[in-house]
Amino acid sequence: MTGVGAGALAAAGVLLLGGCGSSEEPPTTHRSEALITDLCDQLASLPCHPVADMSGCAAGYLAELDVALAVKCEPAFEAWLDCLVSMGVSCSENNGPTAAACLEAATTYRVCMLGERGCVGGGTSGAGESTCNATCGDIGASCTGAEPGPVTCSCASGQTPAKQFQAPQCPPSDNLVLTECGPALP
């Protein structure tokens, strides 16, 4: 059975049980847990990311699920997991796991997790030149360019350090920094 089929069956079974009142947790939590199992199965099959300890893989994502539940980001977390499982994870050119089709879902999840904190940053401008930086958790970028823009930014941290991208102004938007510098997988 494919991971997607197993996840769909697991989700359907949870909904049936949830309707009978036999579960205290919301059905979506069980669906997220099933998606985590399917994702770890996919990661274990990748030559670039052999997962020897399936319980460790699941434990890491379950810990992230706990945080997502606590800050009310579980729908975004589940949408990201669902994308990873349904679209599949593959090996990237730098021999790590990637899921480019899930970049938008990953960014939506990251923005939710940042919550009211958002990205932090600032900069200076003068003599027609702008310099700024933006940090979104462990993902960041530094930018320079003409005032008021556009500016050229370089990822300072995250999955793609030193990657360059264009932003319309300083500082770049949260979504742009997360999309350009962050991974599709955490």
N, C-alpha and C positions, 0 to 999 in steps of 0.2 A: 504494500500500500504506500502511495506517495505521502510525503509530509503534508501536502495540502489536503489530501483526502482524509488523512488521520485527524488533522486539525478540524476539518469540517465536521467529521463524525463526532469528535470529542465535544465540539461546541454544541452540536445538536443534542447530544446526550445530556449535557449540563443544563441546557434549556428545559428539557423534559423533567429532569430531577428538580430544578429550581421551581418549576410549576407545582410540584408536589410538596414543597416546603421541607425537603430533606437536606437543604444546604443553607448554612448561615451566611456564606459569602455570596456576593453578587455573581451571576453567571459570567460576566465579562472577566472576572479574576481567573476563573477556571479556564476560560478560553485563552487568556494570556499565558497561563501555565502550559497549556497544550502547545501553543505557538512556540514557547521557549524550548520545549522538548523537541519539536520539529526543527527549529533553527539549529540547536546543538547537534542534531543528527546530520544536518546539511554540512555544518562546519567540520564535523568529524570525517566527512568523506572528501574534503578538499586536500589535495596534495600540499598546498601552501600553508595550511592551518590545521595540521592534525591535532584533534582534541583527544588526548589520551584519557583524560579524566572527565567523563561525561557529567558526573555529579558536580564537579568544580565549575564546568561550563554553565550548567543549570543554576547553580548557587549564585553565580555572578549576576545572571539576568534576573533571578528571583529577588536578589537584593535591590536591583534597579527597579523592579516592579514595586517593591515595598515603598521606595522613595516616590515613585510616580503616583502611587495611591495616596500617599501622605500629602502631596502637593496638588492633588486632583488633576494629574496629567495622564492618568491611565488610558483614556481614549486615544490620545496622541501616541503613547507608547505602544498600545495595541495595534494602531494603524501602521506604525513603523514595523513592528514584528510581522504583521500580516503581509506587508509588502515584501519584506526579506524572505519570508517563507514562500509566498506565491510567485515572486519574480526570480527567486534564487540568488544565491551568493556564489561568486566565482573568484578565481585568483586574478589579481591585478598584475600590471606590468612590473611592479616592484615586489611581486611575489607575496603579497598579503591579501587577505580577504577583502572583497569589494562588492558593492551592490549599487552601482551608479543609478539604476532605475529608481532607487529608494531615497535619493538625495533630498527630494522635497519633503517626504515623510520624516526623514531624520532631522531636517532643519525645523520643521513644525514642532517636533518633539523637543528639540533643544531649546527653542524659544519658549515653549511652555515651561520647561524646567527652570529657565532663568527667571521666569515670573516677573515680579515687579522690579527685581534687581536689574534686569536687562543687561546690556553690555555697558562697560564703563570705559571712559577714555577722555581725551581732550587733545589740545594742541595749541599751536601758535600760528599767527599769520601776520604778515607785514611785507611791505615792498613788493606786493603782488604774488607772494609765495605763501603756501599753507603747508604745515607739517602737523600730523596728528597720529594718534594711535587709538585702537579700540580693542578691548579684551572682553571676551565672552566666556567666563569660566576659564578653562584651560586652552582656549582657542583665541588667538590674537593676530592683529595686523598693524603695520606701520605704514603711513601714507605721506607722500609729498607731491606737490604740484602747484599749479597756478591758482591764485585766489580769484574767484570763488570755486573754481573747479574747471574741468575734471582733474582728478588726482590719480597717481599710480600708487597702488598699495602692494605690499609684500607681506605674505603670511610670516609672522614672527614665531608662531607656535601652532600646534595642531598637527593634523595628519600630513599636511603639505608645506613644511617650512620652506621659505624662500620663493614659493609660487607667487607670481605677480598677476595682478588683475586691476581693472580700471573701476573707479568709483566716481559718481557724479560730483561729490563734494567731500570735504573733510568735516567731521569724521564719517566713515562709511556706515551704512545702516547695519543693524544687528543681523538681519537676514543675509545680507551680502557677505559679511565676515564669516558667518557660520557656513554658508553655502560654499564659499571659495576655499576656506582654510580647514574646515572640519571634515571628518570622515563620514561615510555612510554607515559605518559600523563604529561603535564606541571603542 
